[in-house]
Structures are given as structure tokens and as C-alpha cells.
Amino acid sequence: MKLSVIIPVYNEQATIAALIEKVRAVKLKNITKEIIVVDDGSTDDSRQQINAKLQKIPNLKVLSLPINLGKGAAIRLGLKQSTGDIVIIQDADLELDPQEFHLLLEPILSNQAKIVYGSRILNSQTKIPFKSWLATKITSTLTGLLFGHWVSDINTAYKAFTKEVLTKINLRSVQFEFDAEFTVKALKLGFKIAEVPVSFHPRTRLQGKKIRFRDGLDLVFTIIKYRLVND
């Protein structure tokens, strides 16, 4: 079995090299990995950091967008190039630990689910900044009310799913609304989303946190939009 790890990157020169090494170091029994890094038009030294790893990691594939289009666009490009039986989305900021891949994979490998989210909310020891916690509560509650399936953390960057899911979902998102679009379209197709608690190490805006209030509004709009529109 093969796992594709999609890593969208935009101006993450401080963390991307360490993150690639962490993903590379993950050992999974009877599973091979391909690492797909998508540089979303970075203007710092992220690309140089990524290129430095190309000579050392044979299963590393690097894709680039000519300008910064957004996280959703970067993920979609990575998904198109993925060849794995299972996909995991991994942010480049080290807020989530690749050593917990096995937690996301276990429900899929045991045929309990085809989609698994790593929930920050379900981990009682995780300290989530209030604004992030509130945004997650709002979007998760709205999703539950409109789609009849409770997901504690639709905003989590940790999403794992099978190739079957990928072939059935038509994704259009360009920016952070990817999380909402993927979730609600999966639910509309009848997929159930399993969740496992994961650790979370939040960073501040000064450390490079990029999501903003407007992105939260886009998530809400996307949830409502796809309740009304079939796409």
C-alpha cells in the first residue's frame, strides 16, 4: 500500500526543511510513502530549502505554482499528482506532528472509515487559541445542523482519505475554504468522517500564522453554499 503526503507551502522557510525530515522519518508497516511538496508561489527562501532536500530524498516530488494562489489551489495540484492508495494532508508549519500519521491511518486500514480527521478538539490536553476554537465551533456546528453529521473539527489541517474519495469529490477551492468544501461535499456523497484526537502546537501570527478573520467567513459561506448548490 502507498501513502501520498501532500504538503502545501507558502513562505515557510523556518519550518519546511524540518517538516520534510519529520515526514521522511515516519515508519509505517507495509506502507511506502511519496512526499509531494507544493510551493504556492513563496517569496522567501522556502523553495531553496525544499530544493536542498531533493538530492537526499528519492521519494520527494516538488511542484510549484508561479504565483501565490492559495492553500486550496496548492492541495488540488498535489492531489492531481498523487499516486497513493491513501492521502494525508500535512501543513508545513509544524503545528501537527507527522509521528501521529498512524492515528489517522488506523481507521482506514481497519476498514472502519474512508475519511479520517485529526481533531484538535477531541484532545483534552491541546491548548487551542480562543479565536481558532471559536471558529471551529461555529463551522462544525453549522455543518452538523445543515448536513446532519457532527464533525468536531472540520478546520483541522489533518485530513486522511482513500483514493476512492478523491475520485468522487469535485474540488474547486482556492484558499482556506478547502476544509469546508471537502467536508460538506464528502458528507453529501454519503461518506462518514471518523475523527481521532491529535496533538497540536499552535503558532502565533508573528511566527507565521496566515489564516485571518475573512478566511473564517469564507468557510461559513462555503458550508452554506454547498448546502444549497449541487456541484
ABEGO torsion letter per residue (X at the ends): XBBBBBBBBBGAAAAAAAAAAAAAABBBBGBBBBBBBBBBGBABAAAAAAAAAAAABAABBBBBBABBAEAAAAAAAAAAABABABBBBBBAAGABBAAAAAAAAAAAAAGABABBBBBAAABAABBBBAAAAAAAAAAAAAAAAAAGBBBABAABABBBBBAAAAAABBBABABAAAAAAAAAAAAAAGBBBBBBBBBBBBBBAAAGBABBAAAAAAAAAAAAAAAABBX
